[in-house]
Amino acid sequence: MKTIVVGAGAIGGTVAVLLKEAGYDVRIMCHSNETRKLIEEDGFFLNGAKGEHRVDFICYGDVSEFGEEKFDIVIIATKYAHMAECAKMMLPYIAENGLVVGMQNGLLTDELGAIVGRERAVGCMIGFGATRNGPNDVTMTSKGEFFIGMLDGRTTRTLEVFAEMLKSVLPTQITREIKRRQYSKLIINSCINAVAGITGKTLGEILKDGRARDLFLSIAREGMAVAKAMKINVPKYGAVLEYRMLALSNNSIYNKGCKLVVMMVGKLYSDVKPSTLQSLEKGEKTEIDILNGYFVQMGEKYGVETPVNTKLVQMIHEIEDGKREMSSDNLAEF
């Protein structure tokens, strides 16, 4: 399967390196001349949870360089803001029976399907963590798993082959209900990104603060209330995050148990610097609108109040605009 990864950031770089090292035909496309030059001259470096790797790639800067090339698997691993543009750009270069895989945060498979066709669009729930250290240098901060699936629940031969490819990276399952799996990741992603973003701290640092643990649970509870209104039966995330339990009780003893689980998550991912925090540190716009902002949007649509997530989205935008500083003091507003 001829595969191209569009976007050589933390997620795209990790997947590209591990697939290529497993023996698959993987190319990279990146619009940054600096990144391309470094990859072509020095290779791509990956360290962390799956050891140290250095891999060479064929690297493209523009679709005009493809010639007659067509790709069986197109993995779009850019940020959300560039996903639609990249999907449209790749349309002429998708092989017959080829698939386009969206590796963005949030629930964007419908949007991808509207561009490339529902019969080509593949949603992906990414369970690992990674941080970009430099243009061609990534650290895989945690292992995890993949769930992949198509919008209508179909399974094609190409999808099965892609699943086998991903299994060389991490445990992978094909699911008929990819939105449920993506929503599960959306909840934990929204908790981690928003809290790190307003405080400016890594997950391990901030979850030592009881106020942050309270906020973590409040974000998740609102997310689950929205899921209930949308009739999404949210599966647990990983081994310990059983979100449905959040809706059962809100007493002090039960909350202590929930907070212990949150602390376990904090220890497991203690060094993780979420993408929202990375973006804010670089002075870039974040993806908060497709994370916590999704709960706000769907809450408005389905009549569910989401005051905590609404406030968090507002705070992150204020930080983006230079009207607020990242600080643990922001927790006091909750």
N, C-alpha and C positions, 0 to 999 in steps of 0.2 A: 504494500500500500504506500503510494507516494504521498507524503504528508508535509504540509507547510504550517508552521506556527507563526501567526501574525501577531507581533508584539513580544518583545524579548525582555519583559519585566520579570518580577519575582515568580509569578505563576507560570507564564509562558516559558521562561528560561529553565525552570526546574523540570517541567514536563519535556521540553525539547532535549535537554541533556540526557535525561534518564532513558527516553525512548531511543535516542541515537546510540547511546552506549549499549543498549540491549540489541542493537543490530538492525534497527529499522531505518528506512530512507526518510530522513527528516531534514527539512530546510527551514531557514528562519527568514522572516521579512521584517525589517525595521526601517522607519523613515529617518532616524537619526544617523547622520553621516559619521559622527563620532563613535556611536555604538557599533555600527557596521564595520568601521575600520579596525576597532579593537578586536571584534570577534574574528574577523578575517586574519588579522596578524597574530593574535595571541590565543585564540580559542575562547570558549566560554567556560567559566569556572563555577563549580557548585560544591559547597561543603555543608556540613551539618548532619542532619538526622540520618542520611544515607551515605555518609562518608565523603571523601574528597574525590572530585572528578574534574577533568579538563577535556573538552571535546571540541573538535573542529567542525565547522559547518559551511555549507554553501549558503551565502547570505545575499538577499535581494534588498534593494532600496526602493524599487518601484515595479509595478506590474508590467511595465514596458520591457523589463528584462526577462520576462518569462518565455518569450518567444512562443513556441507551440506547446509548452508545458501545460499539463492539466493535472490536478491533484485529487486523489481519492478522498483524502481527509484534509479539511481546512479547519484549523483550530484558531479561533479568534480570541486572543488573550489580552486584548487591549482594555483600557478603562471603558466604562459605559459610554462616555461622551463620544468615543470614536468607533463604537461597535457597528452602528448602522452604516457609516461611511465605508468601513472596511468590508462589510458584507456585500455592499453594492459593488465595490471595486473588484471583489473576487469572483463575482458571478460568471464571467466568461471563462474562468479557469478551473471550474469544478468539473471533474470527470463524470461520465455517465455513471449513475448509481453512486456518485460521490456524496459525502455528507459534510455539513458545516456545524462545527461544535462551538457553542458559546461558553467561554470560561470566565464570565463576568460575575460580580456579586449580584444579588437580587434575583427577581423572577422575570427574566427577559426573553425566554424562549419563544413566547408568542410574537414578540417584536422581531426576533430573528426570523421566525417562520414567515412573517409577512413580507420579508425581503427576499429570502432564498427559496421559499416554498416550504410548506409544512412537511412535505415528504423528504426534505433534505435537512431540516433543522433538528439539532440534537442539543438537549439541555444537559448540563453537567453540574453535579453537586460535588464540590471539592472539599475534601476533609483534611488537607494538610495545610501547614503554615509555611510562609517563606518571606524573606526580607531581601530587598535589593541593596547590595553594598556599593555597587558601581555599575557602569554600563554593561560590563560582561562578567559580573561577579555577584552571585546570589547565595544566600544561606538558607537552607531548608530547616526551619525552626522546629517543625514537628511532623510526624507521620500521620497517616489517617487512611481514608478510603475514598473511592470514587463511586458515585451512582450516576449512570447515564441513561437517557431515555428520549424517545420521540414524543411529539405532542399528542398523537393519537394512540400511543401505547404499542405501536407496531414494532416488530423486530426484523431487521433486514440482515442479509449476509454481511454487508459492509459494517453494520453496527456490531455484529458479533465479532468480526475481525478486529475492530477498533477496541472492543472490550478486552480481547486477548492481548492487544498491544499495551493497554493501560495496566493490565495485571503484572506486566514486567516492572511497573513503577510502584504501584500500591494495589491492595485488594480492590477489586472492581466488580460491581453488579449492574446488570441491566434491569431497569425498573419500568413498569407500565405506568407509574404515577410519579413522574419526575418532579412535578410541581410540589407535591407533598414533601419530597426530600429537599428541594430547594428552599421551601418555607422553613423547614427545620434548621437549615444552615443560616437562613436569614435572621432568625431570632438570636442565635448566639453571636452572629456577625454584628448585629445592631447593638447588642449589649457591649461587646468588646470595643467596637469602633467608637461609639458615642462617648463612653466613659473615658477611654484613653484620650479622645480628642479634646474634651473639655478640660481635662486635668493636665495633659502633656506628659503623662507617665505611662510606663509599660504596664501590661496587665498584672504581672506579679507585684509590682510596686503599689498600684492603686487598690488592689483587692485586699490589702492589709487594713484598709480604712473601712470601718463598718458602714459609713454612709454610702460608699461606693457599692458595697454588697447589697444594701437596701435598694439602691437605684437599679442595679443589675436585675433584681427580681421584679421591680416595677415595670421595667422595659419589657421583660418577657411576659408578664401577666397581660399587659395591654396587647402585645402581639398575639397571644393566645385568644384573647377576647375577639380580636379582629378575625382570626382564623375560624372561630366558632361561627361568627356571623357569615363568613364566606363558605361555610360548610367544608372546611379543609380539616381532615383528621391528621394532625401533625404527629409524625413518628418521633421517637426519641433520637437525640443526636449523640452519636458515639455510644459509650457503654453506660454513662451515668446521667445524662441530661434527659430526663423523662418530663417533658414540658406539661403533659396533661395533668400531672400531679399539682401543678401550680393553681389549677382552677378548683381544687377540692377543698382547700382550707386556707384561711388567712390568720390563724391564731398564732400566738407568740412561740409556742413549742414547735409547731410545724415549721414556722419561719426559720427557727434555729437550724432545723434539719436541712432546709433548702440552702441556707447560707453556708453550711458545711460543704455541700456539693459545690457551691460557687467557689469556695476556698480551694477545693480539690482541682477545679478547673484552673484556678489562678496558679497553683503550683505546677500543674502540668505544662502550662504555656507561659511560665513566669517571664521569660525573656522576649516574648513576642511584642513587636512594635506594630500595631495594626495599621492598615493602609491609610486610614483617615489621619492618624497621627503623623505618618510619614509625609503625607501630602501637605498638612498644615506646617510642618517643619520646613518644607521646601517653598512655602508661600503659594502653593497650588490649590485649586478648587478640589473639594472632596466629592465623594459619591454618597453623601449623607441623604440625598433626596431619594435614592433607590434603596436605602437601608431603612433607617427609622422613618424617613419620609414616606415610605411605602405604607407603613402602618397608619400614618396620618391620613394619607390619601384614601386608603381603603376604609378607614374609620369614618371619614366624612361620607363616603359612598354608602356604607352599610349602617350608618347611624350608631357608631360606637365611639365613645369619647376616648381620646388619647392625649390627655394633658401632659404627661411626662415626655412622650416622644415628640410632641409639638414643641415643647420647651427646648428639648435637646437639639432639634433641627434649627430652631431660632438661634441658639447659642453657637452652634458650629458655623452658621452663616455669619454671625457677628465676628467670630474669630477670623474667618476667611477675609472679611472686609476690614480688619484691623480695628474693630470697635470693642473688642474684648480680648483679654489675655488668657492663654491656657494656664489654669491654676487649680489646685485642689480646693481653693476657696469657692469655686463655682458649684461645688457639691452642696454648699449651704443653701442654695436657692431651691433645693428639693426637700 
